[in-house]
């Protein structure tokens, strides 16, 4: 599950870099509307990629909670509840973004603003809290390097949530890049760690 989460999030990052960014701020509303309406399939594939990344993230959280539930049942339970709430917010936002493909500029601006708050602030914020809870739950078992990289992931997640709430397009872009990059490394480290437990 950890390797799947790493791949899915790397793919979502690539889709953002090569496809979705052309329909996102800071590009002008007119440019965004023109791009989205003329690239509907790619636009929807891009958000589907993010939905798969979100689902794989919750799967990784479930795997971690399953491993640590005997030593930290409360933290693991809370982590899964919070992570599931984050997934609900995230999928709702991605559904909104994927669905508005023939929209007028004012409608697109409103939908994107609301959806970015839902995914970048609410969803990401809840994932970050869930990740912190599960990392703390596993602090006695996880390798030191995984704990360190996990700390970077969750610090980046806090940064992204703050930037989103502040409406900083540059901060959101940088935060997303740091979150995805550090998360992929963290998930690969967890995959190796899970593999070592089975050998």
FENDA-V945297 format. One record per backbone hydrogen bond with DSSP energy under -0.5 kcal/mol. NH is the residue of the N-H (numbers start at 1). CO is the residue of the C=O. If there is no record, write none. Layout:
# FENDA-V945297
((NH;CO) (NH;CO))
This chain:
# FENDA-V945297
((5;1) (6;2) (7;3) (8;4) (9;5) (10;6) (11;7) (12;8) (13;9) (14;10) (15;11) (16;12) (17;13) (18;14) (19;15) (20;15) (21;16) (22;19) (23;20) (24;21) (27;24) (32;28) (33;29) (34;30) (35;31) (36;32) (37;33) (38;34) (39;35) (39;36) (43;39) (44;40) (45;41) (46;42) (47;43) (48;44) (49;45) (50;46) (51;47) (52;48) (53;49) (54;50) (55;51) (56;52) (57;53) (58;54) (59;55) (60;56) (61;57) (62;58) (63;59) (64;60) (65;61) (66;62) (67;63) (68;64) (69;65) (71;68) (72;68) (76;72) (77;73) (78;74) (79;75) (80;76) (81;77) (82;78) (83;79) (84;80) (85;81) (86;82) (87;83) (88;84) (89;85) (90;86) (91;87) (92;88) (93;89) (94;90) (95;91) (96;92) (97;93) (98;94) (99;95) (100;96) (101;99) (108;104) (109;105) (110;106) (111;107) (112;108) (113;109) (114;110) (115;111) (116;112) (117;113) (118;114) (119;115) (120;116) (121;116) (121;117) (122;117) (123;118) (124;119) (125;121) (126;122) (127;123) (128;124) (129;125) (130;126) (131;127) (132;128) (133;129) (134;130) (135;131) (136;132) (137;133) (138;134) (139;136) (141;138) (142;138) (147;143) (148;144) (149;145) (150;146) (151;147) (152;148) (153;149) (154;150) (155;151) (156;152) (157;153) (158;154) (159;155) (160;156) (161;157) (162;158) (163;159) (164;160) (165;161) (166;162) (167;163) (167;164) (168;163) (169;167) (172;168) (173;169) (174;170) (175;171) (176;172) (177;173) (178;174) (179;175) (180;176) (181;177) (182;178) (183;179) (184;180) (185;181) (186;182) (187;183) (188;184) (189;185) (190;186) (191;187) (192;188) (193;189) (194;190) (195;191) (196;192) (197;193) (198;194) (199;195))
